[in-house]
Amino acid sequence: RPLLYSANAKDPQKRIIYHRVVEMLKEGTAISKIAKE
């Protein structure tokens, strides 16, 4: 089954969230910090 949050998610909103999380990870943001938002 396709991932809910992924680069090719059917829902564009979830795609945006996915890319934001990827950017945060590149900047070294803690996963726990991302999860709170």
PyMOL commands that set and color helices and strands:
alter all, ss='L'
color gray80, all
select helices_A, chain A and resi 12-26+31-36
alter helices_A, ss='H'
color red, helices_A
deselect
rebuild
show_as cartoon
